Amino acid sequence: MIHQHYGTMPIIRQCVAPGMMALHEGRTYRVSAVINERQWTYLHAGVDVLRINDCVIEVLLDGRGDPLIH
């Protein structure tokens, strides 16, 4: 299945990498950039771009328990 995930896991911002799939306020986003100097994380979903400064980001997991990468 293409859009299937196996749960979520909270990860601190410094460990999140571009390409991971994240859950924020009930919507699924792709992490596009993590700027640790400014404490920003950019999330994309289609044409929506969201800049957040949360310390912990909820990341979707694949079948092996690793972060789901798009």
C-alpha positions in Angstrom: 0.0 0.0 0.0 1.3 3.4 -1.0 -0.1 5.7 1.7 0.0 3.3 4.7 1.9 4.1 7.9 2.4 2.2 11.1 1.9 4.7 13.8 3.7 7.9 14.9 6.6 8.7 17.1 7.6 12.1 18.6 11.2 13.1 17.5 13.1 16.2 18.6 13.6 18.8 15.8 17.4 18.2 15.6 16.8 14.6 14.5 14.2 15.3 11.8 15.5 15.2 8.3 14.1 16.6 5.0 11.8 14.1 3.3 10.3 12.6 6.4 6.5 12.6 6.7 5.2 14.5 9.7 1.8 14.9 11.4 0.9 18.4 12.5 -2.6 19.5 13.8 -4.2 16.4 12.2 -2.7 16.9 8.7 0.1 15.0 7.0 3.1 17.0 5.8 6.5 16.4 4.2 9.4 18.0 6.0 11.2 20.1 3.4 13.8 21.9 5.6 15.1 22.0 9.1 17.0 25.2 10.1 18.4 24.6 13.6 20.0 28.0 13.9 16.6 29.7 13.7 14.7 26.8 15.2 12.4 26.5 12.3 11.0 23.5 10.4 9.3 23.9 7.1 6.4 21.5 6.2 4.9 21.1 2.8 1.5 19.6 1.7 0.7 20.3 -1.9 0.7 24.1 -2.2 0.6 24.7 1.6 3.9 25.7 3.2 4.0 25.8 7.0 6.9 27.1 9.2 6.8 25.8 12.7 9.1 26.2 15.6 8.0 23.2 17.7 10.7 21.4 19.7 9.1 17.9 19.1 7.6 16.8 15.8 5.3 13.8 15.3 6.8 11.7 12.6 5.0 8.8 10.7 6.6 5.4 10.9 7.0 2.7 8.2 6.5 -1.1 8.7 9.9 -1.5 10.3 9.5 1.3 12.8 11.7 3.7 11.0 10.6 7.2 10.0 8.5 7.2 6.8 10.4 9.0 4.0 8.7 10.3 0.9 
